[in-house]
Amino acid sequence: HLTTYGFVMLRLQERLEAFRDTRPNITLTIHLDPPDNATLASQVQRGDVDLACFFAMEEDKIENSEFLWSEQLAVYVGVDHPLAGKRGVTSEELVAHEAIVLARHNPQRRLTEHALSLVGMAPRRILMETDALALMLANVRRGRAWFCLFRDSIDEAISGLVQVDLATPLSPVEVRLLSRPSLRHDTNLRALRDCFRRV
């Protein structure tokens, strides 16, 4: 059993396919959108989850997990938004404008809200809550609001968005790997873990 986020799966996809090619008799069960990190740690400790790839910031790392890579969150607006060309946007300036946020059940919303709150930029005025990326993009392009997503998930040239130049940058988000304690006895799971380490 592997638990991770859909965004992380995009990065792991080739590794998983290579693993399946070399071990066609192994069935992989993948659960997307894990719970909060404390709950996830308990699931791995009990053996309900074999491997977990999860997001962490400095204060919510899970003991005995290992670093894989880091991702950067960023704030975006449409090209005609008042903040589009402004340098050193402060927290007060950002939160004065409406925001579009992910749906409440989406685990990535916890992450983005936490990252924003660390620099005093948690949204105060929410235009809408949605997981529909096309809807988010359409409203941000029209200059109606700002949103916070992973930088690697946005192609500014294609999407017509501008990354807001924040006075206080958002902290990087680590992608970390946690393995169940008895993993050392399972050669297939060790091989899968080693695949992830080479991402």
Secondary structure, DSSP 8 states (H G I E B T S, - for coil): -EEE-HHHHHHHHHHHHHHHHH-TT----EEES---HHHHHHHHHHTS-SEEEEEE-GGG--TT-EEEEEE-EEEEEETTSTTTT-SSB-HHHHHTS-EEE--TT-HHHHHHHHHHHHTT---SSEEEE---HHHHHHHHHTTS-BEEEEGGG--HHHHTEEE--BSS----EEEEEEE-GGGGG-HHHHHHHHHHHT-
